[in-house]
Amino acid sequence: MQKYQCVCGYIYDPELGDPDSGIAPGTAFENLPDDWTCPICGVGKDMFSPID
């Protein structure tokens, strides 16, 4: 699954999810809730870019 990086440097790894925000491991970035925000800086999904 594709990883995504926030403008602040945080990397969302779908294999890990975001347990602190209730996002289960295995959740693709595209399937995150629309109101999910970066756990570090608080910006929305639109501020993330796919990375290799």
N, C-alpha and C positions, 0 to 999 in steps of 0.2 A: 504494500500500500504506500501511497505517496505521502511524504513528509512535507510540512509547510512551515515556513519561518516568518515570524513576526518582524516588524520594523525594529523592535527593541532587541531582537536576537533570539528570543524564545523559539524553540522548535517544537511544533506539535507532531508527535510520533503516534500514529494510529495504533501501533502495536501496544503502546503503553496507555493510551487514552489520557484522561485528565481526572484521576480519581478524586482529587480535592473539589472538583466541580461536578462530580457525579457522572462523569463520562467514562463508560466502561472500556477496557482494553478491546481493541478490534473495531472501534468506531472510526469509520473513514471521515476525513475532514468535511467532505460534502454532506455527511449525515449529522454533523453537529447542529444543535439547535441554532436558529437564526440569532438568538439573543446571547449566545456564548461569546465570551470575551477572553482576551489574553490574560492568563493568570498573573502575569508579571506587571504589565503596564495598562491593561484594561481596554485596549482598542478592540474594535470589531473584526470579524472574519475578513472583511474587505481589505484589511491592512496586512494580510498574510500573502506570501508568494510560495509557489511550489519549489522544492529544492531536490537535488539529486540524491 
